[in-house]
């Protein structure tokens, strides 16, 4: 972990509670903007901060915070004028939170995602290690009211040929239920897009690496969420969609533009597979994602891959359509298709 012990204890306490209550994360977030629910989340933050000075093992630490929060929930539930919806939610949270444990939930999520990504990439996969680090402000400089996703992730470049490190960067001071629910898509993005990448460099304005591949990462998270954690899956899928909207609307940044261009290229290719190859919507989505993964393994400059993505505009050029049909039919490899896109 790249965190000071006191910061890790505070973060773990909240993450453990969010993990235990993950079936209610979306409702908790929806009701957290005011009233009693906002109050009990503040109580959780207070006790998580309080526990940071306690030099005990993780299991004891989490149990202590849960005990304090349980008492705070009980006091709130004792209010006579409590909104019925809030009362129902807090009652359920109280029961669920009692199951919180001291195991690292970030590492648990990462282990599941990296296992699935390893199976997807086969021999091209680099074993990856997760580091959780604290950042001192919101990763996009927003308020949590506008953007509650105070988390981001990165894979430092260049990775070692034999292994990679993924950094989950968290603005710990504002870490809440929406941010926890977004962790799966952030780690999926790193594992699908960057850990196994075979290219000359990394660029946050790459329409291929940050856009086209990112589209594939969302596709795979949607397929994997239930396998990773049935209880977390609904919140993970919902907050992946909402984070996607937050990121792609930022077209005033190089990364935001790259995401928009890459996503639009993927959607154009998706429609082409449906119309020109007569594939059903799911088969078309799968083929786009498979192509992204295969191209990610090709040892070619990133510029070539970005140029290929730039040609996926409607209408797709005839020579590229012919190459795509050969690839879809299994007559050519993705690398040859990439060459056709670059040299045309």
Secondary structure as GFF3:
##gff-version 3
##sequence-region A 1 344
A	DSSP	alpha_helix	5	20	.	.	.	ID=ss1
A	DSSP	three_ten_helix	22	24	.	.	.	ID=ss2
A	DSSP	alpha_helix	25	30	.	.	.	ID=ss3
A	DSSP	alpha_helix	35	51	.	.	.	ID=ss4
A	DSSP	alpha_helix	58	77	.	.	.	ID=ss5
A	DSSP	alpha_helix	84	97	.	.	.	ID=ss6
A	DSSP	alpha_helix	105	121	.	.	.	ID=ss7
A	DSSP	three_ten_helix	122	124	.	.	.	ID=ss8
A	DSSP	beta_strand	127	134	.	.	.	ID=ss9
A	DSSP	beta_strand	151	155	.	.	.	ID=ss10
A	DSSP	beta_strand	163	170	.	.	.	ID=ss11
A	DSSP	three_ten_helix	172	174	.	.	.	ID=ss12
A	DSSP	alpha_helix	177	189	.	.	.	ID=ss13
A	DSSP	pi_helix	190	194	.	.	.	ID=ss14
A	DSSP	pi_helix	208	212	.	.	.	ID=ss15
A	DSSP	alpha_helix	213	228	.	.	.	ID=ss16
A	DSSP	alpha_helix	230	248	.	.	.	ID=ss17
A	DSSP	alpha_helix	254	276	.	.	.	ID=ss18
A	DSSP	alpha_helix	281	296	.	.	.	ID=ss19
A	DSSP	alpha_helix	302	310	.	.	.	ID=ss20
A	DSSP	alpha_helix	318	328	.	.	.	ID=ss21
A	DSSP	alpha_helix	334	343	.	.	.	ID=ss22
###
